[in-house]
Structures are given as structure tokens and as C-alpha cells.
Amino acid sequence: GRYLYIVSSGIKTDTRLKIVDTETMTLLYDEFIKGEKDNVLGIRDIYVNGDILVANCIESGYDNKTYVAADSVYTPGYNPWRSDTVNVVFDISDRSSPKEIRRVSQNGSLLSSRMNGSILYTVTYYTVYNDTLEENYMPKVNGEFIGCDCVYIYDEKSTGYTVVTAFDTKEKNGEVSKASVLGSG
């Protein structure tokens, strides 16, 4: 098509979303995607469907603690297993000024995603640590716990969940289907 959509990497997880008009060779858009705490989100994938662009983003887990999960010890600093995944949906009908229309977040590091038509499917892995507060024993989607009726037990001894969501990117407030499996992805 006419437009080129670019994710440019920087240091660590800083990435920018760029849109170029290939007819005029003009850079129309060049911005970071900000998180809720005004931090920069790391963009992993993008999908374009008509005038909708979806960015699969990582909200990185930086902390100053040491964590233990099963027989593994994670040292202070960057901890990818403390990351969350945030899908940011933009209306790009004006390529020079994309408008954010929706965010869907889920606990866990991004394993994979696919877009079929306007439906986005996202799979993450959420690790539960020995020192985790009880309110963090279950994964969340959009800040709300996944209900027990949506959790399947595959491995009783697992220290984490595979979290799967699906939603229609054309709906601003539509339902987010969610399920989780106690076990690795």
C-alpha cells in the first residue's frame, strides 16, 4: 500500500512507532507509546487492518528485588517475567495523527499474538513468585482477576499461568474473552 509502518528500536525497550507516506516520502508520525505511569512501552508487534493499527507492547518489569520461582533465582534489575503486555489500538484514518481508541492489558510476558480480521489474540506467560502477595496469585486482564471459571489446570505444580485473550479491535468498549491455563505456554 501507500503507507509504511515502522517500529524502530532504541536502547533497552524504548521503541517508536513511525508512519511514512511512500508516495511523498514524508515521515508523517514518529512517537513513543506511553504507559500508564508515563513510561515508554516497548513495541513487539504491530498489526494494521484498514484504519486500525494495533501495537503489542511490553510494560517492562524493573525492580530492585530478588525473586525465587521453583529452582530459579532472578536477580535485581530487569526482570522480563515481571512484564505485562498492553495492546494499544489506534484509529489511523489520519496517518499523521493516530488516535488511541482502546487499551487491553494482561499480566505476563508476551509469548505470541495473531490478528484474524479485526480479532486480536494474545498469549502471555505470568509467573507467580514465592514472595508474591496473595492478590497476585491469579493473573489479571485490564486490572481485573481472571475468574476461576476461566482457569484450567494443566500442571498442578506450575509456578505460572498461560493467559489467552481475544477482542475485536473495531469495538471501543467490547468484551475481552479470556482464559488461563495453570502451566507454561
Protein Blocks (a to p, Z undefined) as FASTA:
>chain_A
ZZdcdddddehjbccdddddfklopafbdcddddfkopacddfbdcdehjaccddddddd
ddfbdcdehjbccdehjdfklpccddddddfkbmmlccdfbdcddedjdfbdcdehjacc
ddddddddfklcfklmpcceehiacdfklcccfblmbcbdcddddddfkbmkbccddddd
eddZZ
